[in-house]
Amino acid sequence: MPDLFGWPMAAAHFLVTTLATLLSPMLAGASTVVAIVLFTVAVRLLLLPFSRAAVRGEKARAAVAPQTQEISIANTATIRRNCSVRSPPCTGNPVRRCSPAFCRCSPKCRSSW
C-alpha cells in the first residue's frame, strides 16, 4: 500500500534542508531553526486565501442564520401538523412496526423523516 504522506513529506524535507543549507553560511547552528520558521511562514501565506474565504463564508452564514432559523421553525410546525393524525401502527413484522419508511401516514409525513 503506498504511503499517503510520502511525497508531501519528502518535498517538505527537501525544501527545509535546502533552505538550511543556503542559510548555514550566515547563521551557522541556527540555520535549521530559521529554515523551519521560514517554511512555516511560507505555508501559512499560501493558505491565507483559504482562511480569508472561510471567514467570508462564516460572515455570510451568520447573516442568513435568522432566516434559516425561521424556515426551520416553520417546517417543524408543518411536519407536526401533517403528521398529527397517523393510522394505527403496523402489526406483524417488528421491522415494519418500528420503521418510519413503512408508516401509513400521509406522503408529506413520510418525506419529512
N, C-alpha and C positions, 0 to 999 in steps of 0.2 A: 504494500500500500504506500503510495507516495506521500511524502511529508507535506502537510498543508502550508506550513510556515517556513519551509526550507529556503525557497528562493528569496522571499522578502527579508528574512534574517541574514542571508548571505549578502544581499545588496546593502543592507544597513551596516553590516560588519565591514564590508569593503569601503563604504563611504566614510565611516568613522576612522578606520585605520589610515585611509588616505589623508583625511584631514589632520589626524595626529602626526603623520609623517611630515606633512607640509608645515605644521606649526612647531615641530620639535626644535628647529634651529633657533627659534625666537623664545620659546617657553620652556624648553628642556623637559623637566619632570612633569609639568602641569599640562603638557600638550594633549594628553588623552582626555583629561577632565574638560579642557576648553573645547576639544573636538566633540565630545558628547553633548556639551551645552549648546554649541553651535548647531549640531544636528537636530537637537530637540527644538530649538527655536525655528529652524527651517521647516520642520514637520508641522509645528503649530501654525506657522504662517501659511503653509499650504492648506491647512484645514480651516483657516479663518473664514473663507466664504461660506463653507457649510454651516458653521456655527452662527454666522450672521443670518443665513436663511432660516435656520431653526428658530432664532429669536423673532424674526419677522413672522413666521408661521404661528408662533405662540401668541404674538400680539393679535393676529387676525383671529385666532381661535378664541381668545379672551373677548374680543369684540362681539363675536356671534354667540357666545355662551348663553346670554339671557334668552335669545330667540330659540336656541336649541332646547333649553330647559322648558320653555313654554310649549314647544311642539311635543316634547316627551310627556309632559303632564297631560296635554290634550289627547295624545294617543293612548295613554294609560286609561283615561276616562272612557274613551271609545271602546277599547278592548273589554273593559269591565262591563260596559253597557251591552255590548254584543254577546258576551258570554255569560250574562247573568242567569239566563234560563237555559239549562242544559237538560238533555234527555237523561234518563237513569243510566247508571254505569253499566258497561258490558258485563255479561256473566259468562262463565265458562272458562276460557283460556285466561290464565292470570296475566299473561303479557298484554293481552288486549285490554284488560281491565285497567292497567296502570299506564298505558302508553297514550300520550296526547294525540299521536298520529291516528289512532283508531277511535277518537272521540266522535260522537254522533251529533255534536252541536253544529252551529252554522259554519259555512266555509270561512267566513270572516274570522271567526274564533280560531279555527284550525290554523289559518295563515299567520296568526299573531304569535304562535308558540315558537 
